[in-house]
Amino acid sequence: MNIFDKAPVVDKDAFVAPGASVIGDVLVGRGSSIWYGCVLRGDVNSISVGSGTNIQDNSLVHVAKSNLSGKVLPTIIGDNVTIGHSAVVHGCTVEDEAFVGMGATLLDGVVVEKHAMVAAGALVKQNTRIPTGEVWGGNPARFLRKLTDEEIAFIAQSATNYSNLAQVHAAENAKPFDEIEFEKVLRKKFANKDEEYDSMLGVVRELPPELILPSNVLPDEHKAK
């Protein structure tokens, strides 16, 4: 949605889920994904989301025109970042390949450096800087420990996994209604049935008329059966 004279710019290879709101001065980069129920509101300042980043379901990204000291506070989210479900990211910077856990809140002026992690449910106070390679958590958030090499690798893999998953969701959302309904019928028709268990219960399952399909529309793997 446009606001004032600002319109979102979303790369053609990004995925914005139905029900997500991307408003105003927002840039979403190549291969990034904005999931169901998210709100990115770039009204009084700008939001920038890099490439390969995922902002998961019900998260909120907003901005601040300025803080009490007059510092301008857009929200800048780098490349290959994971922001977990229901996080709040407000007027702050999340650098490349950082990780923000589910339900975490990042207040104005926060900087999460590259390869840093904010634990789920953490509240990160204004103007806090979380250094590279560290995990912070709690309320208020504080240093917990150093990240392991495996955890740093996991951050990158998480971004890749979500980028691939977004392509699947994008393809499903692009299907016309008739195709979706037809696939539902096929799934019901060819669902696995345990005849021995049905017999033990005395259940007789008759095929509903709407599931009796002509052979010319059956999937290839079922035509010979």
C-alpha positions as CSV (number, residue, x, y, z in Angstrom):
1,M,0.0,0.0,0.0
2,N,1.2,3.5,-0.8
3,I,1.3,6.2,2.0
4,F,1.9,9.9,1.4
5,D,4.1,9.9,-1.8
6,K,5.9,6.6,-0.9
7,A,5.3,3.2,-2.5
8,P,6.8,-0.1,-1.6
9,V,9.5,-1.6,-4.0
10,V,9.4,-5.4,-3.8
11,D,11.8,-7.5,-6.0
12,K,10.0,-9.8,-8.4
13,D,11.6,-12.8,-6.8
14,A,10.6,-11.9,-3.3
15,F,7.5,-13.5,-1.6
16,V,4.9,-11.5,0.2
17,A,2.3,-13.8,1.7
18,P,-1.4,-13.1,1.5
19,G,-2.4,-11.2,4.6
20,A,0.9,-9.5,5.0
21,S,1.0,-5.7,4.9
22,V,3.8,-3.8,3.2
23,I,3.2,-0.1,3.5
24,G,4.9,3.0,2.2
25,D,8.7,3.5,2.0
26,V,9.7,-0.2,2.1
27,L,12.3,-2.0,0.0
28,V,12.3,-5.8,-0.1
29,G,15.2,-7.5,-1.9
30,R,15.6,-10.5,-4.1
31,G,14.7,-13.9,-2.6
32,S,13.4,-12.4,0.6
33,S,10.1,-13.5,2.2
34,I,7.5,-11.6,4.2
35,W,5.2,-14.2,5.8
36,Y,1.6,-14.4,6.8
37,G,0.3,-11.7,9.1
38,C,3.4,-9.5,9.0
39,V,3.3,-5.7,9.0
40,L,6.1,-3.6,7.5
41,R,5.0,0.0,7.9
42,G,7.3,2.6,6.4
43,D,5.3,5.7,7.0
44,V,7.4,8.2,9.0
45,N,10.7,6.7,7.9
46,S,12.0,3.9,5.6
47,I,12.4,0.2,5.9
48,S,15.0,-1.7,3.9
49,V,15.1,-5.5,3.7
50,G,18.1,-7.1,1.9
51,S,18.3,-10.3,-0.2
52,G,17.5,-13.8,1.1
53,T,16.0,-12.5,4.3
54,N,12.9,-14.0,6.0
55,I,10.5,-12.1,8.3
56,Q,8.3,-14.8,9.7
57,D,4.6,-14.8,10.5
58,N,3.0,-12.0,12.6
59,S,6.2,-10.0,12.9
60,L,6.0,-6.2,13.0
61,V,8.6,-3.9,11.5
62,H,8.2,-0.2,12.0
63,V,10.4,2.9,12.2
64,A,10.8,6.1,14.1
65,K,11.2,9.6,12.7
66,S,13.8,10.4,15.3
67,N,14.6,9.7,19.0
68,L,14.9,12.2,21.8
69,S,18.5,13.1,20.7
70,G,17.3,13.8,17.2
71,K,18.8,10.6,15.6
72,V,16.9,9.5,12.5
73,L,15.8,5.9,12.9
74,P,14.9,3.9,9.8
75,T,14.9,0.2,10.1
76,I,17.6,-1.6,8.1
77,I,17.6,-5.4,7.8
78,G,20.5,-6.9,5.9
79,D,21.0,-10.0,3.7
80,N,20.2,-13.6,4.8
81,V,18.6,-12.5,8.1
82,T,16.1,-14.6,10.0
83,I,13.5,-12.8,12.0
84,G,11.3,-15.3,13.9
85,H,7.6,-15.4,14.4
86,S,5.9,-12.5,16.2
87,A,9.1,-10.4,16.6
88,V,9.0,-6.6,16.9
89,V,11.7,-4.7,15.1
90,H,11.5,-1.0,15.6
91,G,13.8,1.7,14.3
92,C,16.9,-0.4,14.4
93,T,19.5,-2.2,12.3
94,V,19.9,-5.9,11.9
95,E,23.1,-6.7,9.9
96,D,23.7,-9.5,7.4
97,E,23.3,-13.1,8.6
98,A,22.0,-12.1,12.0
99,F,19.2,-14.0,13.8
100,V,16.3,-12.6,15.8
101,G,14.3,-15.2,17.8
102,M,10.6,-15.7,18.0
103,G,8.8,-13.1,20.1
104,A,11.9,-10.9,20.5
105,T,11.5,-7.1,20.7
106,L,14.2,-4.7,19.4
107,L,13.7,-1.1,20.4
108,D,14.8,2.1,18.8
109,G,18.5,2.4,17.9
110,V,19.4,-1.3,18.5
111,V,22.1,-2.7,16.3
112,V,22.4,-6.5,15.9
113,E,25.8,-7.1,14.3
114,K,26.6,-9.8,11.7
115,H,26.4,-13.4,13.0
116,A,24.8,-12.3,16.3
117,M,21.7,-13.8,17.8
118,V,18.8,-12.4,19.9
119,A,17.2,-15.2,21.8
120,A,13.4,-15.9,21.7
121,G,11.4,-13.6,23.9
122,A,14.2,-11.1,24.5
123,L,13.6,-7.4,25.1
124,V,16.6,-5.4,23.7
125,K,16.7,-1.9,25.2
126,Q,17.2,1.2,23.2
127,N,20.6,1.9,21.6
128,T,21.9,-1.6,22.6
129,R,24.6,-3.0,20.3
130,I,24.9,-6.8,20.1
131,P,28.4,-7.8,19.0
132,T,29.2,-10.3,16.3
133,G,29.2,-13.9,17.5
134,E,27.2,-13.3,20.7
135,V,23.9,-14.6,22.0
136,W,21.8,-12.1,24.0
137,G,18.6,-12.9,25.8
138,G,16.3,-12.0,28.7
139,N,14.4,-8.9,29.8
140,P,16.2,-6.7,29.5
141,A,18.5,-8.6,27.1
142,R,22.0,-9.2,28.3
143,F,25.0,-11.2,27.0
144,L,24.5,-14.9,27.5
145,R,27.4,-16.6,25.7
146,K,29.3,-16.9,22.5
147,L,27.8,-18.6,19.4
148,T,29.4,-21.9,18.3
149,D,30.6,-22.4,14.7
150,E,27.6,-24.7,14.2
151,E,25.2,-22.1,15.3
152,I,26.7,-19.5,13.0
153,A,26.3,-22.0,10.1
154,F,22.7,-22.6,11.2
155,I,21.9,-18.9,10.7
156,A,22.9,-19.1,7.1
157,Q,21.2,-22.4,6.6
158,S,18.0,-21.0,8.1
159,A,17.9,-18.2,5.6
160,T,18.4,-20.7,2.7
161,N,15.7,-23.0,4.0
162,Y,13.2,-20.2,4.2
163,S,14.1,-18.9,0.8
164,N,13.4,-22.3,-0.6
165,L,10.2,-22.7,1.4
166,A,8.9,-19.3,0.2
167,Q,9.1,-20.6,-3.4
168,V,6.8,-23.4,-2.6
169,H,4.3,-21.1,-0.9
170,A,4.5,-18.7,-3.8
171,A,3.7,-21.4,-6.3
172,E,0.8,-22.7,-4.2
173,N,-0.6,-19.1,-3.8
174,A,-0.4,-18.6,-7.6
175,K,-2.7,-21.5,-8.4
176,P,-6.2,-20.8,-9.6
177,F,-9.2,-21.8,-7.4
178,D,-10.3,-24.6,-9.7
179,E,-6.9,-26.2,-9.6
180,I,-6.8,-26.1,-5.8
181,E,-10.3,-27.7,-5.6
182,F,-9.3,-30.4,-8.0
183,E,-6.2,-31.3,-6.0
184,K,-8.3,-31.5,-2.9
185,V,-10.5,-34.1,-4.6
186,L,-7.5,-36.1,-5.7
187,R,-6.1,-36.1,-2.2
188,K,-9.3,-37.4,-0.8
189,K,-9.7,-40.1,-3.5
190,F,-6.2,-41.5,-3.1
191,A,-5.8,-41.1,0.7
192,N,-4.5,-44.3,2.3
193,K,-7.3,-46.4,3.8
194,D,-6.7,-49.2,6.3
195,E,-9.3,-51.8,5.2
196,E,-8.3,-54.2,8.0
197,Y,-8.8,-51.6,10.7
198,D,-12.1,-50.5,9.1
199,S,-13.3,-54.2,9.1
200,M,-12.4,-54.5,12.8
201,L,-14.6,-51.5,13.5
202,G,-17.3,-52.7,11.2
203,V,-17.0,-49.6,9.1
204,V,-17.9,-49.7,5.4
205,R,-16.6,-46.7,3.4
206,E,-18.4,-45.9,0.2
207,L,-16.8,-43.7,-2.3
208,P,-18.7,-40.4,-2.5
209,P,-20.0,-39.6,-6.1
210,E,-17.9,-36.5,-6.3
211,L,-14.7,-38.6,-5.9
212,I,-15.5,-40.9,-8.9
213,L,-13.3,-39.4,-11.6
214,P,-12.9,-40.3,-15.2
215,S,-9.7,-42.2,-15.9
216,N,-8.4,-39.4,-18.2
217,V,-8.0,-37.0,-15.3
218,L,-6.2,-39.4,-13.0
219,P,-2.5,-38.8,-12.1
220,D,-0.2,-41.0,-14.1
221,E,0.8,-43.1,-11.1
222,H,-2.8,-44.2,-10.6
223,K,-3.8,-44.9,-14.2
224,A,-2.4,-48.5,-14.2
225,K,-4.1,-49.4,-10.9
